[in-house]
């Protein structure tokens, strides 16, 4: 499963699939961290621009275990376990 692989290799899941939030929340674990994109556009240029802005500020949080929701003008961060 993707979550097991991410947890085992200390990686972060980056997705637009909303199902991952539920899967990770129900696991009760503190890893892997998840970044969910809920953007108005899926165009790669737009997504990359948003990621370039937000990722540097998220590094310390994702190392600790969080679920991050990135929207066009807002970021929500929830610590794991939820």
SVG drawing of the C-alpha trace seen along z (x, -y; Angstrom):
<svg xmlns="http://www.w3.org/2000/svg" viewBox="-12 -33 25 35">
<polyline fill="none" stroke="black" stroke-width="0.4" points="0.0,0.0 1.2,-3.5 0.9,-4.7 3.1,-1.7 5.8,-2.4 5.8,-6.2 6.0,-5.4 8.8,-2.8 10.9,-5.1 10.2,-8.3 8.4,-10.0 5.5,-12.4 2.5,-11.7 1.5,-14.5 -1.9,-14.0 -5.2,-15.4 -7.0,-12.3 -9.1,-13.1 -9.3,-9.4 -5.7,-9.5 -6.8,-11.9 -9.3,-9.4 -6.9,-6.5 -4.1,-8.3 -6.4,-9.7 -7.9,-6.3 -4.5,-4.6 -3.8,-6.4 -0.1,-6.8 2.1,-9.8 3.6,-9.0 3.5,-9.4 2.7,-13.0 0.2,-14.0 -0.1,-17.0 -3.4,-17.2 -3.9,-19.7 -7.3,-21.3 -6.5,-23.8 -8.8,-25.6 -6.5,-24.4 -4.6,-21.2 -2.4,-22.9 1.2,-22.0 2.4,-25.6 -0.2,-26.6 0.5,-23.6 4.3,-24.1 3.9,-27.8 1.8,-27.0 4.2,-24.2 7.2,-26.5 5.6,-28.9 4.3,-26.5 6.8,-23.6 9.7,-25.4 7.5,-26.5 6.2,-23.0 9.4,-21.1 9.6,-21.0 5.9,-20.1 6.0,-17.2 9.0,-15.8 6.8,-15.6 3.8,-14.1 0.9,-16.2 -1.9,-16.3 -1.7,-19.5 -4.4,-20.8 -3.2,-23.3 -5.9,-25.5 -5.4,-28.5 -5.2,-31.0 -5.1,-28.9 -3.1,-26.1 -4.5,-24.0 -2.2,-21.8 -3.4,-19.1 -1.0,-17.2 -1.0,-13.4 -2.4,-11.3 -5.8,-13.0"/>
</svg>
